[in-house]
Amino acid sequence: MSETVETIRCKGHTIEIKQDDCGYNPRENDNICIIHTAHRNYSFGDKSYNDSDSIHEAEREAVRNGDIVLPLYMYEHSGITISLSPFSCRWDSGQVGFVQVPRKKIIEEFGKKIFTKKLKEKALKWANIEVTELDSYLRGEVYGFVIDDGDSCWGYIGDMKYCIEEAKGTVNCIVKHNIKEHCEIVKQWIKNKVPLQYRKTLAM
């Protein structure tokens, strides 16, 4: 059962924010970047290698293609976390692979004809987004919400605040629907000349 990490009351409804234990791997999406890793204990990239020679050859091939190549670092301590920037701990961290941003794919994705400096900046930002998303997944930062033990939605990777805002938005929709439904009932009461003293009882 998914663990509840926060409970919120919103407009008369109870929202439970839960850990999503079955969250999907973001590398299953149609990503732009290619994440290459070589580690004896972990395999979380798009392409995994058994030895350093193989991954170094893949990196050289990416450079020859003119693609952007960024070092990928990992820190291991009661779990793992990854980043495009090195970690301060030299004992439990180090480079675990690299991130390849295919030049051709970036040009096509943004509908350009040539690879400009501005497009390179967008490519670097995109690489950071994909690595950050995968890092959140690896750290178990995947959430879902349940409203009043009924309506639910899962698979929010990263910032829990976004999951909370989505849950509140769903509550707003429920409230609007309930108000509309109640107004229709009141119209029927008025039409049928139901006395005021009976309406409260009927509404319960």
N, C-alpha and C positions, 0 to 999 in steps of 0.2 A: 504494500500500500504506500502511495506517495506521501512523504512527510509534509505536514503543514508548517510553513516557515513564517507566515504572518496572517492574522485575521483582521479584517476591516469591516466596519459598519458603514453602509452608504445608502442613504435615502430609504431606510427601513429594511435593507437587505444585508445579508452577511456574505462577504467575499473571503474565501480562503485561498491564499497564494500557496501553491504547493511545489515541491521539488519534482521535476519531471524526470522520473527514472528511465523512461523509454524515449527520451528525446532523440531526434534523428541527427546523424552526423552531417554537419554543414558541407562537408566535402562531397556529399551526394548531390549537391546542387549543380547547376550549370555555371561553374566558376570560370573566372578569367585566368587566374594564376594557377601554376602547377607547383605543388609543394613536394620537394624531394627530401627524403630522410634516410639516415643510415644509423641504426641503433640496435644493439643486440637484444634489448628488452622491449622496445616499443616500436610499433608500426602504425603511425597515424597520418602519414602523408599520402599524396596521390600516387607517388612512386617510392617504393622502399628498396634499399640496396643492402646486400650482405657484407660488403667490404668498402673500404675507403677509395680504392682504385676505381670502382665502378661509378660511384657518385661523383668523383672528381672528373671522370671522363664525360659524364652527363652535363656537368657544369661547364666544361670546356666547349662542349657541343652547343649549349645554349648561348654562350658568349660568341661563338663563331656565327650563329644565326642572327646576331645583333639584338638579342633579347635582353631585357633588364634582369640582372641576377643580384639577389640580395641574400646575405647570410642569415640563417635562421638559428636562433639560440634556444636552449632548453635548460630549465632549472628543475632539479629533482629533489624533492624533500617532502615526504608524506603525500606523494602525488607529483604531478608534473605541471609546469607552466611554460609557455613558449613566447618568444618575442623576436622582433627584428633588431632589437638592441641587446647588447650583452648584459648579463646579470653581474652584480657586484661580487657574488660568491664564486671564487675560482675553484673551490673544491667540488661543489655539487652542480656546477653548470658548465656549459661550453657549447660550441657550435654543433648542431645535430644534423644540419643539412643546408638547403638553400631554397629560396622562392624564385621561381622563374615567371616573369611576366612577358609572354610572347608579344613581340612588337606588332606582328600582323594582326593578332586578335584585338589588341588595344585600338588599332587604327579602325578596324571594322566595327568594334563595339561603339565607338564614339562618332562613327560616320565621317571620318576624315580621310584624306588622300595621302598625307605624309605624316611622318612622326616628328612632331614639333616639341619644343622645350615645354610648352604648356601642357601638351599631351603626356609628356614624361612625368610631369608633376601629378597629373591625374592618375597615372599608372602607379606611382609610388603610394598615393593615398589609398588607392584601391587594394594594393597589396597589404597595406596595414589593416584595412577593414577585414579582409579575409583571414589574416593571421589572428587578429583580435577575436573574431568570431569563433575560430577553431580553438583558441586558447580558452574561451569561456566554456565551450563544450567539454574540453578535456578536464577543466576544473569543476565540472558538475554544475555550472551556472546556467541551468535550463529550468524554466518554470512553466507553470500552468495555473489557471484559476478555476474555482468552482463557486457558483453562486447559489446559495440556499440549497445545497446538495442536489442541484439540478443542472442548469446551464453550465457548460465548461468549455475551455479551450486550452490547448497545450502547445508546447514547442517554442516558447519565447526564450531565445538564447541571448545571454548577456545581462544587460541592465534590468533588474527586477522592477524598476520604476515604470518601464514601458508596459510590462505585464499588468501592473496595477492600474495604469491609465486605461488600458484596453478593457479591463474588468469593469471599471467605473463607467466607461462608455457603453458597455453592455447593459449595466444597471439602468442607465439613462433611457436606453431603448425599451427596457422592460417597463419602466415607470410610465413612459409616454404611451406605450401600448395599453397599460392598465388604466391610465386616465381616459384614453379614448374609449376603451371598453366600458368604463364606469359612466361616462357621459351618455353613451348609447342607452345604458340601463335607466339612467335618470330620465331621459327623454321618454322612455316607455312608461315609467312611473307617472310622469306628468300627463302623458296621453291617456293613461288608464285611470287618472285621478286618484292615485294611491295617496292616502293621508300621510302627512309629514311624520307623525309619531310611529308609523310602521316602516318607514324607509330605512331607518337605522338598523332595525332588526333584520330586514331583508338584505342589507348590505353586508352583514356579518357572515 
